Amino acid sequence: MPDFGDLMIGDSRIFALAVLSVDIRGFTKLSLELQRDIPRLARMQALYLSEMSAVIRDMGGVTEKYTGDGVLGLFGTESDTTGNTDASRAVQAALWINLVLKRSLNPVLRELGLPEIGCGQGVDYGPVYIEKVGLRGENQFSLAGPTVSLAAKMQGVSPAGGITIGRDVYNRLPSDWQKYATRPPQAWSYPYEAFGFTAAWSE
């Protein structure tokens, strides 16, 4: 698990991380449908963010950013020595998220009369530049580097329930996992190899 606790405001460090980007599909439409009932929308978001953070934590990662309906999970350390494990954990977290949505969160949302949700996910691995910013007592972290951007772009082209992984994740997965890598979503157009990942946990 990456540890940013010793960073002072203005300090920065490069970490070797697997980055998991998660986002609700069609969230803007859901928000518009519930615009006259903001408390219900907030309840749905709270349940979703809580479940996503729990999965990321249980797989050894940290949840670094919430951006509306988006979640960013980080797995790794300052060293690349655990890269294979970190990439595998990030992908496992993505698989668990799909299962949690299907078997746990969406049934609860149905019971509460709230819309069910589906998420697109992207996972990449590489160097991430992290800087501590903000005022005393209001500290935040700024994340930079292609790994963060690519994970977000892969998430953006993934359909609900879809997982897209980058080449640097694929290369670190066990060989028996690599067989689940397929062609990326058709919308993927960046000069970096990506794959759809079609595995799923048995129910």
C-alpha positions in Angstrom: 0.0 0.0 0.0 1.5 3.4 -0.9 2.3 5.6 2.1 2.1 9.3 1.6 1.9 10.2 5.3 5.5 11.6 5.6 5.1 14.0 2.7 5.1 17.7 3.7 3.2 20.4 1.8 5.2 21.1 -1.3 7.1 17.8 -1.1 6.9 15.3 -4.0 7.9 11.8 -4.8 7.7 9.3 -7.7 5.9 6.0 -6.9 5.7 2.9 -9.0 1.9 2.2 -8.9 -0.9 0.3 -10.5 -3.7 2.8 -11.0 -7.4 1.7 -11.1 -9.9 4.3 -12.4 -13.6 3.6 -11.9 -16.5 5.6 -13.1 -20.3 5.2 -13.2 -21.7 4.9 -16.7 -24.5 7.4 -17.5 -24.1 9.3 -14.2 -25.0 12.7 -15.7 -28.3 11.3 -16.9 -29.0 9.8 -13.5 -28.2 13.1 -11.8 -30.6 14.9 -14.1 -33.3 12.3 -13.4 -32.8 12.8 -9.6 -32.2 16.5 -9.7 -35.4 17.2 -7.7 -34.4 14.6 -5.1 -30.8 15.4 -4.3 -30.8 13.5 -1.0 -31.5 10.3 -2.8 -28.8 11.0 -5.3 -26.4 11.7 -2.5 -27.4 8.4 -0.8 -26.6 6.5 -3.9 -23.2 8.2 -4.3 -22.4 7.5 -0.7 -23.2 3.8 -0.9 -21.2 3.5 -4.2 -18.1 5.3 -2.9 -18.1 3.4 0.3 -18.3 0.0 -1.5 -15.6 1.0 -4.0 -13.2 2.2 -1.3 -13.8 -1.0 0.7 -12.8 -3.2 -2.2 -9.7 -1.1 -3.0 -8.7 -1.2 0.7 -9.3 -5.0 1.0 -7.0 -5.6 -2.0 -4.2 -3.6 -0.5 -4.7 -0.2 -2.2 -5.7 3.3 -1.1 -8.4 5.4 -2.5 -6.8 8.7 -3.4 -9.4 10.7 -5.3 -13.2 11.0 -5.5 -14.3 13.0 -8.6 -18.0 13.1 -8.5 -18.8 9.5 -9.6 -15.2 8.7 -10.2 -12.8 6.8 -7.9 -9.1 6.4 -8.2 -7.4 3.5 -6.5 -3.6 3.2 -6.1 -1.6 0.0 -5.5 2.2 -0.1 -4.9 5.2 1.6 -3.3 8.1 3.7 -4.3 9.9 0.7 -5.7 9.0 -1.4 -8.7 10.0 -4.6 -6.8 6.3 -5.5 -6.1 5.0 -4.4 -9.6 3.6 -7.9 -10.5 1.7 -8.1 -7.3 0.5 -4.6 -7.4 -0.8 -4.9 -11.0 -2.5 -8.2 -10.1 -4.2 -6.7 -7.1 -5.5 -3.7 -9.1 -7.0 -6.1 -11.6 -8.5 -8.3 -8.9 -10.0 -5.2 -7.3 -11.7 -4.4 -10.7 -13.1 -7.9 -10.8 -14.4 -7.6 -7.3 -16.0 -4.3 -8.1 -18.0 -5.9 -10.8 -19.1 -8.7 -8.5 -20.0 -6.3 -5.6 -22.1 -4.2 -8.0 -24.0 -7.2 -9.2 -24.4 -9.2 -5.9 -24.4 -6.5 -3.3 -24.7 -2.8 -4.2 -27.4 -3.0 -7.0 -29.7 -5.2 -4.9 -29.5 -2.6 -2.1 -30.2 0.2 -4.5 -33.2 -1.6 -5.9 -34.6 -2.1 -2.3 -34.2 1.6 -1.7 -35.9 2.5 -5.0 -32.7 4.0 -6.4 -31.4 3.4 -10.0 -29.0 0.5 -10.5 -25.5 1.4 -11.7 -22.8 0.0 -13.9 -19.1 1.0 -14.0 -16.4 1.2 -16.6 -12.9 0.5 -15.3 -9.3 1.1 -16.5 -6.0 -0.2 -15.0 -2.5 0.8 -15.9 0.9 0.5 -14.2 3.9 2.9 -14.1 5.5 5.9 -12.5 3.2 8.3 -10.7 4.5 11.7 -9.6 2.7 12.7 -6.3 2.9 16.1 -4.7 1.3 17.2 -1.4 -0.5 20.5 -2.0 -3.0 22.7 -0.1 -3.2 24.7 3.1 -2.4 23.4 6.6 -5.3 21.2 7.7 -6.6 21.0 4.1 -3.9 18.9 2.5 -4.5 17.2 -0.8 -2.4 15.2 -3.2 -1.7 16.1 -6.9 -1.1 13.1 -9.1 0.7 13.4 -12.5 2.1 11.2 -15.2 0.9 9.1 -18.1 -0.1 6.2 -15.9 -2.9 8.2 -14.3 -4.0 9.7 -17.6 -4.0 6.3 -19.4 -5.9 4.6 -16.7 -8.6 7.3 -16.9 -8.7 7.1 -20.7 -9.1 3.3 -20.6 -11.9 3.6 -18.1 -13.5 6.2 -20.4 -13.8 3.7 -23.3 -14.9 0.8 -21.2 -18.6 0.0 -21.2 -20.6 -0.8 -18.1 -19.0 -3.9 -16.6 -16.0 -3.6 -18.8 -12.4 -3.6 -17.7 -9.6 -2.3 -20.0 -5.9 -2.8 -19.0 -2.7 -1.3 -20.3 0.3 -3.2 -21.8 2.3 -2.6 -18.6 -0.4 -4.3 -16.6 -0.8 -7.1 -19.0 3.0 -7.8 -18.9 2.9 -8.2 -15.1 -0.1 -10.5 -14.9 0.4 -14.3 -14.4 0.4 -16.1 -17.7 -2.9 -17.9 -16.9 -4.5 -14.5 -16.5 -3.2 -13.1 -19.8 -5.5 -15.5 -21.7 -8.4 -13.3 -20.7 -6.9 -10.3 -22.5 -8.7 -9.4 -25.8 -8.9 -6.6 -28.3 -9.5 -3.2 -26.6 -12.8 -1.3 -27.0 -13.2 0.0 -30.5 -13.0 3.6 -29.2 -9.4 3.1 -28.0 -7.2 5.2 -30.3 -4.1 6.1 -28.3 -0.6 4.9 -29.3 -0.3 2.6 -26.3 -1.3 -1.0 -26.4 -4.4 -1.8 -24.3 -6.6 -4.9 -23.9 -10.1 -5.7 -22.8 -10.0 -8.0 -19.8 -12.9 -10.5 -19.9 -12.3 -12.6 -16.7 -14.9 -12.6 -13.9 -15.1 -14.2 -10.5 -17.2 -17.3 -10.2 -20.4 -16.6 -8.3 
